Structure formats: structure tokens, C-alpha cells
Amino acid sequence: MKLLHIVATPRGLTSNTVRVSNVLLETLLEKYDDLTVKTLDLFKTDLPSVAGSNIESKYMLMTGQQLEESALTSWQQIEKSIAQFLDVDVYLLTVPMWNFGIPYALKYYIDAIVQPGYLFRYNEEGRPEGLVKGKKMICVTSRGGDYSTGPLQAFDFVESYLRTIFGFVGITDMHFFNAQPMDVSLDIRKAAYKKVIGEVRDYVAQSSWQFEAAAAILAMPEGIKPAPLLD
């Protein structure tokens, strides 16, 4: 069983979000002996370009054209990131709220991997179809205020966006742990942290995960042959 931990904060161990995610990971590893964890720290990773030749390659592939040799190497970096994303059973996203939304590094990563013909496609009727099936996603977020109810709830673009974009590619089994409010008095912050840690431990205790072996199969539109992935 494979888990990809996608870290979208530059604060490391000082991050409230990371602290919650670490408890979740420790609890999961205690319960599932066969679980392996790979961490992708988006603020420490050289992500592939989504502009330049790659944007041209994207539209060439969408229209059924073959890529020229000069464009293959760059596009293969996109494919490598997609393969890494597909080759797991569970995703853990560590995502603080920044200005009501997600950090820019996570948005950049999403723009790199959510490619037509790989994570989704359009059917004969022109309707989108997600290609990422049978996966789980856990999102750990932290927020300065409490966005669970009241007037601030409408400003929470973190959960709504993540549910939309990953639901679009086929991931519908999603669970959120939101540490909130965290930019308040120490007593309130401690209570909020204690609450979300309890939710995390209850979730793992009640879980019963079984997966078939994950495989990074790149689904390509008919007539398009992807270049071999780089090692």
C-alpha cells in the first residue's frame, strides 16, 4: 500500500498543518504494516515547466499530433510527475490556507499534472471523464480563523477547490481535517489542535483499507503514443 504525502507549506516542522499530518502518518503506519510513504515537498522540488515548449506540446497532443524530438525531453518531465502521482493508493495533502485559497506551489503542481489524456479525457459526447480511479485522498488543512460555519464559511476556497479539481479527475473518496482557528489565543489554538488530532486518530481507528497494486498507467487519447518515461 503506497501513500504520497504532498506538502504544500514552506514552514517545515513549525507548520501547524505538518504537525497534524505527522500524527496522521504515525497513526497510519502503526495500523498498516505494509504502508510505504513517499514525501513530495513542493517548496523543495524543481517542478516541471507548464509554459514554454510544454504548453505547445500539450495542445499538440490534444489535437492528435506527434511531438518532435526536441520537445520530448521537456514533456517527459511532465509525464514523470504524472506517473509519480498515479503510482500510489492514497494521497495526503498538507495544505495551509493562504488568502482563502491554496498555496501557489500546490496550484502550480496541479496545473502540471492535470493533463488531458492522462488524468482526464473527454468522451465521444464531449463530456469530461476522470481517469484516476480507486484512490483515497486525505487533506489536512489549517486556517487562521474558523471557516466551518457562519459568514467566513463562504470564504473557504481550499476545500471547495480541492474537491472540485480532484473530483474532476476521478478522486471522490476525500476526507478533510481542518485545524481551525489557529491565529487566535493560545488556549483556543490548543483546543482546536486537540480536537483535530482526536478526529485524525478516530478516522484511522475506524478505517479498513485494502487496495490492489497501484500501477502508473498513462491513459492516452486514441492514436497518441506517449514517449517512454525517464528513469
BELSULQUI-V659978 format. One record per helix or strand of 3 or more residues. SS is the DSSP state (hx for helix, st for strand). FROM is the first residue (numbers start at 1). TO is the last residue. If there is no record, write none. Layout:
BEGIN
SS,FROM,TO
SS,FROM,TO
END
This chain:
BEGIN
st,2,7
hx,12,14
hx,16,31
st,36,41
hx,53,62
hx,69,86
st,90,96
hx,104,113
st,120,122
st,128,130
st,136,142
hx,151,155
hx,157,168
st,173,179
hx,186,206
END
